[in-house]
Amino acid sequence: MKFEELTPEQQEKAKAAKSPEEIIALAKEEGYELSDSELEAVSGGWDHCSKEKYGCGMVGH
């Protein structure tokens, strides 16, 4: 899932998340199933500035 593919409302929710757990909960709430690599990126790569490094792209500016 790429950040740019989210609706504006989903993007705002993702930007407001304060932890990887909130991102995962948001994805589940929205009906997304994260791949293993996306889960790894969210749980181990919590970095708002590294969309390129952490490929899920869900968290970004």
ZAMARGU-4260 file (C-alpha; in steps of 0.2 Angstrom, whole numbers, plus 5000, padded with zeros to 4 digits):
<rodrens>
0) 5000/5000/5000 | 5007/5017/4995 | 5003/5032/5005 | 4998/5042/4990 | 4985/5029/4986
5) 4976/5033/5002 | 4961/5044/5003 | 4965/5062/5010 | 4956/5056/5026 | 4966/5040/5028
10) 4982/5050/5025 | 4977/5062/5039 | 4974/5048/5051 | 4991/5040/5046 | 5000/5056/5049
15) 4992/5058/5066 | 4997/5040/5071 | 5009/5041/5086 | 5015/5023/5085 | 5017/5008/5073
20) 5003/4999/5082 | 4991/5014/5078 | 4996/5012/5059 | 4993/4993/5060 | 4976/4996/5068
25) 4972/5010/5055 | 4976/4998/5041 | 4965/4984/5049 | 4951/4996/5052 | 4951/5002/5034
30) 4951/4983/5028 | 4969/4983/5022 | 4979/4967/5024 | 4997/4972/5026 | 5011/4960/5019
35) 5025/4953/5029 | 5037/4967/5022 | 5024/4981/5026 | 5022/4974/5044 | 5041/4974/5046
40) 5042/4991/5039 | 5029/4998/5051 | 5035/4989/5066 | 5054/4990/5064 | 5055/5006/5053
45) 5045/5019/5062 | 5052/5034/5053 | 5041/5048/5046 | 5055/5054/5035 | 5060/5037/5027
50) 5046/5032/5015 | 5059/5027/5002 | 5068/5016/5015 | 5052/5008/5022 | 5043/5003/5007
55) 5025/5002/5014 | 5024/5021/5012 | 5009/5022/5023 | 5018/5034/5035 | 5025/5049/5027
60) 5025/5068/5024
</rodrens>
